Amino acid sequence: MTSSSMTKFEDIDAVTRRFEISKLKAPKGSVDLRYGVYKHDGEPSQYVVFLNGRSEWIEKYAYLAADLAMPAGTGFLTWDHRGQGASGGSRAHIDDYETFVQDAEHVISSVVADKPYVLMAHSMGALISLYGTLKGALKPQALVLGSPLLGLPNRPVPRPLAKPLSKLLTQVGLGPCSTGAGGFEAAPFADNILTHRPDLYQRIVTGPYKLPGATFGWVSASFQAIDVCFNPDYLAKLSVPTLVLGAAEESVVDPDCASNWVRVASQHAKGEVQLNVVHGARHELFSELPRLYEDAIQSARSWIFSHMSAR
């Protein structure tokens, strides 16, 4: 049985209250970015920086800082991406992942400054983290990519059609329009594809920040960012130790994308690349049944702090 605080909602609330929540202006578009910092033992000398997924917000993962059992002097930084949570920006829309990366670089430089950090991320946040690292804008000591968005699902439109169609619709000015896809709130728990845990599923679908379906611009931008992440020329520059956490029952993103990326990256990257599959888990690895969550969080914890302490 796990001792992790995510199993107790009163603990989640307690950790939330220990976050320092602030806002800062993004470098592009005068958008307010809402971020949170967790400092459990004074001013940090290093950070775990967590990038959440599409439609998510700071408090959804309030327990992660405690459950990582961070060593003394380690802070935890996270934020609401533009267009979601309590940050500004067009809802569920982005023109280019460069904007996401510029936001990440700005928040990290404002809070972490020149201190060392690792990137831990979920789904879309994993794509932002990897893309930004490959482009050289983000410089973590290690990467942990949970259920990474490294391939879009083959529905509701097959990928071979969705990629050129989303690009075309974006080019003709329909990028900000919603595709209508990506809304999980209507699914009853028995039919959900996110998690096996009923109480955390309710936490997800009754969250305070509702989003429309992803826009055509977001879809097109995601395809472009994924292409960069599979590009051998970019992967050849990857020296950061990278752990990919895959869900065996994945169906939100392409179920084969994590293993496909690890296979390609292992052929080109300079740094260590490893895949850990959490058997029995769905997409929400960090909002799963205790035994599944513990498997994911222990893998992340071990990877993060072994590579942090080694430098």
C-alpha positions in Angstrom: 0.0 0.0 0.0 1.4 3.4 -1.0 2.1 6.2 1.5 1.8 8.8 -1.2 -0.2 11.9 -0.3 -2.2 11.8 -3.5 -4.3 9.0 -1.9 -5.8 11.6 0.6 -7.6 14.6 -0.6 -7.0 16.5 2.7 -3.2 16.1 2.0 -3.7 17.4 -1.5 -5.5 20.5 -0.1 -2.7 21.0 2.5 0.0 20.9 -0.2 -2.0 23.3 -2.3 -2.0 25.8 0.5 1.8 25.6 0.7 2.2 26.7 -3.0 3.1 30.3 -3.6 0.9 31.3 -6.5 1.8 34.3 -8.7 1.5 35.7 -12.2 3.9 37.2 -14.7 3.6 38.5 -18.2 4.6 36.2 -21.0 7.2 37.5 -23.5 4.7 37.2 -26.3 1.2 38.7 -26.5 1.1 40.3 -23.0 -0.5 37.1 -21.7 -0.6 36.5 -17.9 1.0 33.2 -16.9 -0.1 31.8 -13.6 2.6 29.8 -11.8 3.1 28.1 -8.5 6.2 27.4 -6.5 6.5 24.9 -3.6 9.4 25.5 -1.2 9.3 23.0 1.7 12.5 23.9 3.4 13.7 27.4 2.5 15.2 28.9 -0.6 15.9 26.1 -3.2 19.3 25.5 -4.7 17.8 23.3 -7.4 14.3 22.7 -8.9 12.0 20.1 -10.3 10.0 21.9 -13.0 6.7 20.2 -13.9 4.9 20.9 -17.2 1.3 19.6 -17.2 -0.8 18.5 -20.1 -3.5 20.0 -22.3 -6.5 21.3 -20.2 -4.7 20.9 -16.9 -3.9 23.3 -14.1 -1.5 23.8 -11.1 -3.7 22.3 -8.4 -4.4 19.1 -10.3 -1.0 17.8 -9.4 -0.5 19.5 -6.0 0.6 16.2 -4.4 3.5 15.6 -6.8 5.9 17.9 -4.9 5.4 15.9 -1.7 5.3 12.5 -3.3 8.6 13.0 -5.1 10.2 13.1 -1.6 12.5 15.9 -2.8 15.8 16.2 -1.0 16.6 19.3 1.0 17.1 22.4 -1.0 14.9 21.3 -3.9 11.9 23.4 -5.1 9.0 22.5 -7.3 7.8 24.9 -10.1 4.8 24.5 -12.3 2.3 26.7 -14.2 -0.9 26.9 -16.2 0.0 27.0 -19.9 -1.3 29.9 -21.9 -4.9 29.2 -23.0 -5.7 27.0 -20.0 -6.1 27.1 -16.3 -6.0 30.6 -14.9 -3.5 31.8 -17.4 -4.5 34.2 -20.2 -4.5 33.5 -23.9 -6.9 31.9 -26.4 -8.5 28.9 -24.9 -7.1 25.5 -26.1 -5.2 27.2 -29.0 -1.6 27.7 -30.0 -0.1 28.8 -33.3 3.3 27.2 -32.7 5.1 25.3 -29.9 7.8 27.9 -30.0 5.3 30.1 -28.0 4.9 27.4 -25.4 8.7 27.1 -25.2 9.2 30.8 -24.9 6.7 30.8 -22.0 8.5 28.0 -20.3 11.9 29.6 -20.8 10.5 32.9 -19.3 8.9 31.3 -16.2 12.0 29.1 -15.6 14.4 32.0 -16.0 12.2 34.2 -13.7 12.0 31.7 -10.9 14.8 29.2 -11.2 17.3 31.7 -12.7 20.7 30.0 -13.1 20.1 27.1 -10.7 20.0 23.5 -12.0 16.7 22.0 -12.8 15.1 18.9 -14.3 11.9 18.7 -16.4 9.1 16.4 -15.4 6.1 16.5 -17.7 2.8 14.9 -18.7 1.3 14.5 -22.2 1.4 17.8 -24.0 3.8 19.1 -21.4 6.1 16.3 -22.3 6.0 17.4 -26.0 6.8 21.0 -25.0 9.7 19.8 -22.7 11.3 17.6 -25.3 10.7 20.1 -28.2 12.2 22.9 -26.1 15.2 20.8 -25.1 15.9 19.6 -28.7 15.7 23.2 -29.9 18.2 24.3 -27.2 15.9 26.7 -25.4 15.4 24.6 -22.3 18.5 23.1 -20.6 17.4 20.6 -18.0 19.8 18.1 -16.3 17.3 15.3 -16.9 13.9 14.7 -18.5 11.0 12.6 -17.3 8.3 12.4 -20.0 5.0 10.8 -18.8 2.5 9.6 -21.4 4.1 11.9 -23.9 2.2 13.4 -26.8 4.6 12.1 -29.4 1.8 10.9 -31.7 -1.7 12.0 -32.1 -4.5 9.4 -31.9 -5.8 8.0 -35.2 -9.3 9.4 -34.4 -11.7 11.1 -35.0 -9.8 11.8 -38.3 -7.1 9.3 -39.4 -3.6 10.8 -38.9 -2.6 10.7 -42.7 -5.6 13.0 -43.3 -5.6 15.0 -40.1 -2.0 16.3 -40.6 -2.5 18.0 -44.0 -6.1 19.0 -43.2 -5.2 20.8 -40.0 -2.3 22.6 -41.7 -4.5 23.7 -44.6 -7.3 24.9 -42.4 -4.8 26.8 -40.3 -3.3 28.4 -43.4 -6.7 29.7 -44.6 -7.4 31.3 -41.2 -9.4 28.7 -39.4 -6.6 27.8 -36.9 -8.4 29.3 -33.9 -11.5 27.3 -34.6 -12.3 24.3 -32.4 -12.1 20.8 -33.9 -14.6 19.6 -31.3 -12.3 16.8 -30.3 -10.5 16.3 -27.0 -13.4 16.8 -24.5 -13.4 14.0 -21.9 -15.9 15.5 -19.5 -18.9 13.9 -21.2 -17.8 10.3 -20.7 -19.1 8.4 -17.7 -16.4 6.8 -15.5 -17.1 3.3 -16.9 -16.3 4.5 -20.4 -13.4 6.9 -19.6 -9.9 6.4 -21.2 -8.0 8.5 -18.6 -7.7 6.6 -15.3 -9.0 3.6 -13.3 -9.5 5.7 -10.3 -13.1 7.1 -9.8 -12.3 9.9 -7.3 -9.5 11.4 -9.3 -11.5 11.1 -12.5 -14.2 13.2 -10.8 -11.4 15.7 -9.9 -10.5 15.9 -13.6 -13.9 16.3 -15.1 -15.2 18.7 -12.4 -12.1 20.9 -12.5 -12.6 24.6 -12.4 -11.2 25.4 -15.8 -13.2 24.1 -18.7 -11.8 24.1 -22.2 -13.3 23.6 -25.7 -11.9 21.0 -28.0 -8.4 21.5 -29.4 -8.2 24.0 -32.3 -7.1 23.2 -35.8 -4.1 25.4 -35.0 -3.2 23.4 -32.0 -3.4 20.1 -34.0 -1.2 21.4 -36.8 1.3 22.9 -34.3 1.4 19.6 -32.4 2.1 17.6 -35.6 5.0 20.0 -36.4 6.5 19.7 -32.9 6.3 15.9 -33.1 8.1 15.9 -36.4 11.0 17.8 -34.7 11.1 15.3 -31.9 11.6 12.4 -34.3 14.1 14.3 -36.5 17.5 12.5 -36.4 19.4 15.8 -36.7 17.8 17.2 -33.6 18.0 13.8 -31.7 21.7 13.7 -32.4 22.1 16.7 -30.1 20.2 15.2 -27.3 22.6 14.6 -24.4 20.1 14.9 -21.6 19.3 11.6 -19.8 15.6 11.0 -20.7 13.1 8.6 -19.1 9.9 8.0 -20.9 7.0 6.6 -18.8 4.4 4.9 -21.0 0.9 3.6 -20.0 0.2 0.1 -21.1 -3.5 1.0 -21.7 -2.8 4.2 -23.5 -5.5 5.5 -25.9 -5.5 9.3 -25.5 -2.3 9.7 -27.6 -1.0 7.2 -30.1 -0.4 4.0 -28.0 2.8 3.2 -29.9 4.3 6.7 -29.9 6.3 6.3 -26.7 8.0 3.1 -27.7 8.5 4.4 -31.3 10.2 7.5 -30.1 12.5 5.6 -27.7 13.5 3.3 -30.5 14.4 6.2 -32.8 16.0 8.3 -30.1 18.2 5.4 -28.9 19.7 5.2 -32.4 20.7 8.9 -32.4 20.8 10.5 -29.0 24.1 11.0 -27.1 22.4 10.8 -23.7 20.7 7.8 -22.1 17.2 7.1 -23.2 15.0 4.6 -21.3 11.4 3.5 -21.5 9.4 2.3 -18.5 5.9 0.9 -19.2 3.4 1.1 -16.3 1.4 -2.1 -16.9 -2.3 -1.7 -16.2 -2.2 2.1 -16.3 -4.2 4.4 -18.6 -3.0 7.8 -19.8 -3.2 9.7 -16.5 -0.2 8.0 -14.9 0.0 10.6 -12.1 -3.8 10.3 -11.4 -4.1 6.5 -11.3 -4.7 3.8 -8.8 -2.2 3.9 -5.9 -0.1 0.9 -7.0 0.1 2.2 -10.6 0.8 5.8 -9.5 3.5 4.5 -7.1 5.2 2.7 -9.9 5.3 5.9 -12.0 6.3 8.2 -9.2 9.1 5.9 -7.9 10.5 5.6 -11.4 10.4 9.4 -11.8 11.9 10.1 -8.4 14.8 7.6 -8.9 15.6 9.1 -12.4 15.4 12.7 -11.4 17.5 12.6 -8.2 20.1 10.1 -9.4 20.9 12.4 -12.4 20.6 15.6 -10.3 23.0 14.3 -7.6 25.5 13.1 -10.2 26.2 16.6 -11.5 
